[in-house]
Amino acid sequence: MKTLNLDLGERSYLIHIGADLLDKIELLQPHIPGERVAIISNETVAPLYLERVQRLLAAYDPLAVVLPDGEQYKTLEYLNRIFDALLEARCDRSTTLVALGGGVIGDMTGFAAACYLRGVPFIQIPTTLLAQVDSSVGGKTGVNHPLGKNMIGAFYQPRCVIIDTDTLKTLPDKELSAGLAEVIKYGLIRDLALFEWLEQNLDRLLAREPEALGEAIYRSCENKADVVAADEREGGIRALLNLGHTFGHAIEAGMGYGAWLHGEAVAAGMAMAADLSRRMDWLTRSECDRIEDLLRRARLPIRPPEALPAERMLELMAVDKKVTAGRLRLVLLEGIGKALITAEAPEALLNETLEQCRAGA
């Protein structure tokens, strides 16, 4: 097991990464202040791991709340199902919520914890690669709105994050690839050495070699923890973590939540961000080719859906969280491993990227 500390002063917490961690009660006990826990999961993950976690937490009279699985259920309506269960069970302020699942469950559980009785503790146990390397770390919680992804939420940090790499054995191939998109992102925005390591070790990751997966998760969490510690509420450099997300969120909203996995949309978004960076003479063609090649090898899309018109993409991007004073702020690349935030991308070049990437040009 490896452990990282996310340094946020009194809100600091540990990120434990390793195999067979779902049986280690000692990792959770220090972070459960009361006598009750509520485990929030979904219909896919619950049959695999819920009973095991209930046994682990048997001393805390665990309440189980099982939601449907899918991005389309990340809404206020389904968030209310968590509140209904907590209220019906008379859970009090000392009840600890445990998120057992992927990014949707983690985001919804964290938001529920932030809101219920104005704040109760919660613990993240992410079971997908995407959640393990990204969404479970950093305290971003929330739900989607028909007009935009993650537009309703709160910054609310967990008490700890337990990453059991054994849960990746049951992860569908498509979900594994979606998680790799976020790993590639860290290499692109700030860690050239990680990008080069991914180029050399991607086949090992796709083959689910435990040592390679552990290394990818650790290095991703290390990058995420460094950025969040420096900018918890995204006033500056944390926005770099959104590389590809403005394009990607538009794809998710435009196609209907759940039609594309989040990591798939982000992958296409990163390819589009690279294309726009090249058109602005910040990236070379060969660098763009390297980025697209790694995404393809990870079995990820590099083009937006043909069914989503460029004009609609622009409309959806205009309501993104990163719009400030009416200006769209994009994360672009000045090189592999070097990202920046800009509101200066020429509209003509942005339109070229949207049109030509969609056409596969």
PyMOL commands that set and color helices and strands:
alter all, ss='L'
color gray80, all
select helices_A, chain A and resi 9-11+21-23+25-31+46-56+58-60+71-73+76-88+103-118+129-135+165-170+173-190+192-206+210-230+237-242+245-255+262-279+285-297+310-317+347-358
alter helices_A, ss='H'
color red, helices_A
select strands_A, chain A and resi 2-6+13-18+37-42+63-67+96-101+122-126+140-145+148-155+160-164+323-324+327-328+330-335+338-342
alter strands_A, ss='S'
color yellow, strands_A
deselect
rebuild
show_as cartoon
